[in-house]
Amino acid sequence: MNANKTWEKDGFLLRSANKEDAEPYYSQIFDPLDKEAARLTGSRETFPKEEVLSFFYQSLESKDHCLFLIFAPDGRIIGESVINEIDAALRRANFRIAIYPPAMRGKGIGTWAVETTRDFAFEELQLHRLELSVFSFNPRAEAVYRKAGFRREGVLRDAVLDGDQYADEICMAILEDEWRQRIGGS
């Protein structure tokens, strides 16, 4: 689903992905993927270029997927904010975000992108529910989600591995009425 949206804050851009972004998406994020980013997102560290490009193009064409890219002031792609698994009948979707370069984490960019994407989900997509999962070894991300109004709904105990240790997967969501209260609406 191509939303054709752009938001800006302090020189950073969050905008809908387009076909011209495919090669930079691969080369600036996945070649190679940062080890800590792979860990925090539950991803593997290496991906064949063809696989990444195929996924990227499919995301652009999918009716249940909104892919937004996060750009640094110098034009580099530093992350993505994604609404996927959109179920129009139930008015619900999944959310995920990643800031890939370590130097870009902890600067408030993720908080801004989470809140902006959350608002898009409720305003533009007219969702009733936006949900996500976060790993227990990523408390900074959980704090960002809480700040944006997501609430813990459950914990899948020992659901993932962090190296050789089990960790929990935390399920969170925000509902339409909770979002309206946060933004001062009725």
Buried (B, 14 or more C-beta within 10 A) or exposed (E): BBBEBEBEEEEBBBBBBEEEBBEBBBEBBBEEBBEEBBBBBBEEEEBEEEEBBEBBEEBBEBEBBBBBBBBBEEEBBBBBBBBBBBEEEEBBBBBBBBBBBEEBBEEEBBBBBBBBBBBBBBEEBEBBBBBBBBBBBBEEBBEBBEEBBBEEEEEEEEBBEBEEEEBBBBBBBBBBEBBEEBEEEE
